Amino acid sequence: MESTTEENQEEREESKGCFECCIKCLGGVPYASLVATILCFSGVALFCGCGHVALTGTLTMLENHFSQITTDHATLTIVIQTMQYVIYGIASFFFVYGIILLAEGFYTTSAVKKELQSQFKTTVCGRCITATFVFLTYILGLAFLGIFGFSAIPVFLFYNMWTTCAAMKSPMANITDPDSICVDVRQYGIIPWNATPGKACGSTLGDICSTSEFYLSFHLYIVACAGAGATLIALLIYMMATTYNYAVLKFMSHGNRHSTKFSEPY
């Protein structure tokens, strides 16, 4: 009986030790940076993937219905291809940058401080690196704010075209001459004014709205815009987390390292 009691006590101590170890590990996780990383990866994936496919569908739709002469939309083709290459660069950059910021968050949490408390010393170099992340994240946030606004433009254009088709097909519209309802993409500056035909009217417009290129591109632009918004929110969370980390590093450099709770806000 005594041996059984001792074994039970040892098991309880071992289980308690594992529990405390898990609590210690969970307490050192930079939750702000972790959430921002997941949100950033998801947003960038949606923006880049959906945006790339939507641009291809838009070019196909323009070539088939609005600008049948290749030379009329040669500039647009180059612009779309350039934007697709930029999308590749954005995806690669944010994949690396998100991992770096997540690693920076792990190195400025309570777990690292407890492991290195006896020899932890903030340096000017360390504070400068954190301040650099704050500055870069701020600049990237402003850049993605512009990208978010720019990605809303095709959503607006496709929405106008979709509402025009829906109004033309509605039985409540009482339209006597459907051919008088047109969508002229030349007025948006997408293609030049000498492009042929440049606009679609009546039944032709209805057929365009029924194509898979229009339907797919419209919804992909919406998802890409949502992805850009999610990335913008992730960058704001990154900026708050890195700013907090910089403030803690600066505070510790003034000799208050033993009284600072060195972890990100949840």
C-alpha positions in Angstrom: 0.0 0.0 0.0 2.8 2.4 0.9 4.6 1.7 -2.4 1.3 2.4 -4.3 0.8 5.7 -2.4 4.3 6.8 -3.2 3.9 5.9 -6.8 0.7 8.0 -7.0 2.4 10.9 -5.4 5.2 10.7 -7.9 2.7 10.6 -10.8 1.0 13.6 -9.4 4.2 15.5 -9.2 5.2 14.5 -12.7 1.8 15.6 -14.0 2.0 18.8 -12.1 5.4 19.5 -13.6 4.1 18.9 -17.1 1.2 21.2 -16.4 3.4 24.0 -15.1 5.7 23.5 -18.1 2.8 23.8 -20.5 1.6 26.9 -18.7 5.1 28.4 -18.9 5.3 27.6 -22.6 1.8 29.1 -23.3 2.7 32.2 -21.3 5.7 32.8 -23.6 3.7 32.6 -26.9 3.4 36.0 -28.6 -0.3 35.8 -29.3 -0.5 39.2 -31.0 2.2 38.3 -33.5 0.8 34.8 -33.9 -2.7 36.1 -34.8 -1.2 38.7 -37.0 0.9 36.1 -38.8 -2.0 33.8 -39.5 -4.2 36.8 -40.6 -1.3 38.1 -42.8 -0.7 34.8 -44.5 -4.4 34.3 -45.1 -4.9 37.8 -46.4 -1.9 37.8 -48.7 -2.8 34.3 -50.1 -6.4 35.5 -50.9 -5.2 38.8 -52.4 -2.4 37.4 -54.5 -4.2 34.2 -55.6 -7.6 35.6 -56.4 -6.1 38.8 -57.8 -3.9 36.9 -60.2 -6.8 34.8 -61.6 -9.1 37.7 -61.7 -6.7 39.8 -63.8 -6.4 36.9 -66.3 -10.2 36.6 -66.6 -10.6 40.3 -67.0 -8.1 40.4 -69.9 -9.8 37.5 -71.6 -13.2 39.2 -71.3 -11.9 42.4 -72.7 -10.2 40.6 -75.6 -13.4 38.7 -76.5 -16.0 41.4 -76.1 -14.6 45.0 -75.9 -11.3 45.2 -77.7 -10.9 42.6 -80.4 -7.9 44.2 -82.0 -4.7 43.3 -80.1 -2.9 46.6 -80.7 -5.7 48.5 -78.9 -5.1 46.8 -75.6 -1.4 46.1 -75.9 -0.6 48.6 -73.1 -3.3 47.0 -70.9 -1.8 43.6 -71.4 1.6 44.8 -70.3 0.1 46.5 -67.3 -1.8 43.3 -66.2 1.3 41.1 -66.7 3.4 43.6 -64.6 0.8 43.5 -61.9 0.9 39.7 -61.8 4.6 39.8 -61.4 4.2 42.3 -58.6 1.8 39.9 -57.0 4.5 37.2 -57.0 6.8 39.6 -55.3 4.2 40.6 -52.6 3.5 37.0 -51.8 7.2 36.1 -51.4 8.1 39.2 -49.4 5.2 38.9 -46.9 5.9 35.2 -46.4 9.5 36.1 -45.2 8.5 39.3 -43.4 5.7 37.5 -41.4 8.1 34.8 -40.2 10.7 37.4 -39.2 8.1 39.4 -37.2 6.8 36.3 -35.6 10.4 35.3 -34.6 10.9 38.8 -33.2 7.8 38.4 -31.2 9.0 35.2 -29.7 12.3 36.7 -28.7 10.7 39.5 -26.8 8.3 37.5 -24.6 8.3 36.4 -21.0 9.6 32.9 -21.9 12.8 34.3 -23.3 13.3 36.7 -20.4 12.9 33.9 -17.9 15.4 31.8 -19.6 17.9 34.6 -19.9 17.0 36.7 -16.9 20.4 36.4 -15.3 22.3 37.6 -18.4 19.7 39.5 -20.4 21.0 42.9 -21.5 19.4 45.3 -24.0 21.7 46.8 -26.5 21.4 49.8 -28.8 21.6 47.4 -31.8 18.6 45.4 -30.5 16.5 48.5 -29.9 17.4 49.8 -33.3 16.3 46.5 -34.9 13.0 46.6 -33.2 12.5 50.3 -34.1 13.3 49.4 -37.7 10.5 46.8 -37.7 8.1 49.4 -36.3 9.1 51.8 -39.1 8.9 49.2 -41.9 5.5 47.9 -40.6 4.2 51.4 -40.6 5.3 52.0 -44.2 3.9 48.6 -45.3 0.6 49.5 -43.6 0.4 52.7 -45.6 1.2 50.9 -48.8 -1.4 48.2 -48.2 -3.9 50.9 -47.4 -3.4 52.2 -50.9 -3.5 48.6 -52.3 -6.8 48.0 -50.5 -8.3 51.1 -52.0 -7.0 50.2 -55.4 -8.4 46.7 -55.2 -11.8 48.1 -54.6 -11.9 49.8 -58.0 -12.4 46.7 -60.1 -15.1 45.6 -57.6 -16.9 48.9 -58.2 -16.6 48.6 -62.0 -17.9 45.0 -62.1 -20.6 45.8 -59.7 -21.9 48.6 -62.0 -21.9 46.2 -64.9 -23.6 43.5 -62.9 -26.4 45.9 -61.7 -26.9 47.2 -65.2 -27.4 43.6 -66.4 -29.7 42.8 -63.5 -31.8 45.9 -64.1 -32.1 45.1 -67.8 -33.3 41.6 -67.1 -35.8 42.7 -64.3 -39.4 42.4 -65.3 -40.2 45.6 -63.3 -37.9 47.7 -65.5 -40.3 48.0 -68.4 -37.5 48.6 -70.9 -38.8 49.1 -74.4 -35.4 49.3 -76.1 -32.8 47.1 -74.4 -30.2 48.1 -77.0 -30.2 51.6 -75.6 -28.6 50.2 -72.4 -24.9 50.0 -72.8 -21.7 49.6 -70.8 -18.8 51.5 -72.3 -15.5 50.5 -70.7 -13.6 53.1 -72.6 -14.9 55.8 -70.2 -13.0 54.2 -67.4 -9.6 54.5 -69.3 -9.1 50.8 -69.4 -8.8 50.7 -73.2 -8.4 53.7 -75.6 -11.3 55.5 -77.2 -10.5 54.0 -80.7 -10.9 50.4 -79.4 -13.4 48.3 -81.3 -16.2 47.8 -80.3 -15.4 49.4 -76.9 -18.9 49.0 -75.5 -21.6 46.3 -75.2 -25.4 46.9 -75.4 -28.6 45.0 -75.0 -28.5 41.3 -75.5 -24.7 41.4 -76.0 -24.3 42.9 -72.6 -26.5 40.3 -71.1 -24.5 37.5 -72.7 -21.3 39.0 -71.3 -22.7 39.1 -67.8 -23.6 35.4 -68.2 -20.1 34.3 -69.1 -17.9 32.4 -66.7 -15.1 35.0 -67.0 -17.4 37.8 -65.7 -18.9 35.8 -62.9 -15.6 34.4 -61.7 -13.6 37.6 -62.0 -16.3 39.6 -60.2 -16.3 37.3 -57.2 -12.5 36.9 -57.2 -12.1 40.7 -57.1 -14.3 40.8 -54.0 -12.3 38.1 -52.3 -9.0 39.8 -53.2 -10.3 43.1 -51.8 -11.2 41.3 -48.6 -7.8 39.7 -48.5 -6.1 43.1 -48.8 -8.2 44.3 -45.9 -7.2 41.3 -43.8 -3.6 42.0 -44.5 -4.0 45.6 -43.6 -5.5 44.6 -40.2 -2.6 42.1 -39.7 -0.1 44.9 -40.3 -1.8 47.1 -37.8 -1.6 44.3 -35.2 2.1 43.8 -36.0 2.7 47.5 -35.6 1.1 47.6 -32.2 3.0 44.5 -31.1 6.4 45.8 -32.3 5.8 49.2 -30.8 5.1 47.6 -27.5 8.2 45.5 -27.7 10.3 48.6 -28.5 8.8 50.4 -25.5 9.7 47.5 -23.2 13.2 47.3 -24.6 13.7 51.0 -24.1 12.3 50.8 -20.6 14.6 47.9 -19.7 17.6 49.8 -20.9 17.0 52.3 -18.1 17.6 49.7 -15.4 14.0 48.5 -14.7 14.5 45.1 -16.2 13.6 43.2 -13.0 10.2 44.9 -12.7 9.0 44.7 -16.3 6.5 42.1 -17.5 8.1 41.4 -20.8 5.3 40.0 -22.9 3.0 41.1 -25.7 -0.5 42.3 -24.9 -3.1 39.7 -25.7 
